[in-house]
Amino acid sequence: DTGVSQDPRHKITKRGQNVTFRCDPISEHNRLYWYRQTLGQGPEFLTYFQNEAQLEKSRLLSDRFSAERPKGSFSTLEIQRTEQGDSAMYLCASSPGQYMNTEAFFGQGTRLTVV
Amino acid sequence: AQTVTQSQPEMSVQEAETVTLSCTYDTSESDYYLFWYKQPPSRQMILVIRQEAYKQQNATENRFSVNFQKAAKSFSLKISDSQLGDAAMYFCAYYDYQLIWGAGTKLIIKP
């Protein structure tokens, strides 16, 4: 296992288009997190899954954002009708335990640029 | 709501010297976890060290140690014998059911 994998690494899209990102967590990690990070800032929580169940969504996550984790394996994050303010790094992390006191492993992120 | 504050946007240190990065947080909880993460340029976030609030002993990982002051809600990171590979953004984070992050401190290592 090579760690958390995110695809694509970079995405440039025109405003108004839909985009989808994929995250493959480390095998058998139960928890999967999505964060958004803008330049010069710390990550902001978007949502997380315990296996296939989406347990929490941030108020930052507008109805244009949706995330899934079918079968509790990989996850996708879709942004519909993208806006320039959506430009950011989208980070995925997974952890093995039920509680975040266990180490969270991060992917390299997907950098989205909306033009 | 819990908040995490890192008051130093940038710090620099001479190679082989010691540097301390500051972090304060606000919470009404008594039991929680605190973390320091490192994010090298164009690379993924890596856990540096973690502290459990119910443990009074400060966590240590090789050259990295923390000064955890629960009453003051302070959680600083000390890096001893700084190396060029330590150059990165360092983020302090508080765990509730999800990680709440500070804005980060950019650490520059001078050769």
HADDOCK unambig.tbl for C-alpha pairs under 7 A between the chains (distance, minus, plus):
assign (segid A and resid 40 and name CA) (segid B and resid 103 and name CA) 7.00 0.50 0.50
assign (segid A and resid 41 and name CA) (segid B and resid 103 and name CA) 4.66 0.50 0.50
assign (segid A and resid 41 and name CA) (segid B and resid 104 and name CA) 6.58 0.50 0.50
assign (segid A and resid 42 and name CA) (segid B and resid 91 and name CA) 6.86 0.50 0.50
assign (segid A and resid 42 and name CA) (segid B and resid 101 and name CA) 5.49 0.50 0.50
assign (segid A and resid 42 and name CA) (segid B and resid 102 and name CA) 5.61 0.50 0.50
assign (segid A and resid 42 and name CA) (segid B and resid 103 and name CA) 4.48 0.50 0.50
assign (segid A and resid 42 and name CA) (segid B and resid 104 and name CA) 5.98 0.50 0.50
assign (segid A and resid 43 and name CA) (segid B and resid 101 and name CA) 6.26 0.50 0.50
assign (segid A and resid 101 and name CA) (segid B and resid 33 and name CA) 6.56 0.50 0.50
assign (segid A and resid 106 and name CA) (segid B and resid 44 and name CA) 6.03 0.50 0.50
assign (segid A and resid 106 and name CA) (segid B and resid 45 and name CA) 5.68 0.50 0.50
assign (segid A and resid 107 and name CA) (segid B and resid 44 and name CA) 5.79 0.50 0.50
assign (segid A and resid 108 and name CA) (segid B and resid 43 and name CA) 5.80 0.50 0.50
assign (segid A and resid 108 and name CA) (segid B and resid 44 and name CA) 4.43 0.50 0.50
